[in-house]
């Protein structure tokens, strides 16, 4: 039997890696009308933390319509840190601390995962119902509180966000 050319191994590896990436975003396959609205990169002191992409029906975002946020992480972050940072950003946008902080932290920890570079978290916001969360293509759980779910997505989509450039990129306004 003849040996395969040397370039076949690296090509096979790339193929397998691409297949893994496309499988990770499979939660979006459950929402076929969702199309990319825009995407942007969050940096912190010049370090790329993640790339985020907003998906909405036919690629047009309306806050009262289902939409999804896909985040591809570029660094290690614990679920605890993700939960605490999310809570902090919600409180910052609202201008006050939440009365049920511990319960909110527990809800976030239940729907987040520890991430490493390349990991993907997808959050699907269903206005009036809540949100569903996936990590590395696996369903993690949901937030049934419509107000908390909206507050979570407002971290990126509210005009009061701490990252207005990222918001503009997600909404496709930076082009």
Secondary structure, DSSP 8 states (H G I E B T S, - for coil): -----THHHHHHHHHHHHHHHHHHGGGGGG-TTEEEEEEEEEEETTEEEEEEEEEEETT---TTS-EEEEEEESS-B-HHHHHHHHHHHHHHHHTS--TTHHHHHHHHHHH---B-TT-EEEEEEETTTEEEEEETTEEEEEE--HHHHHHHHHHHHSTT-S-HHHHHHHTTTT-
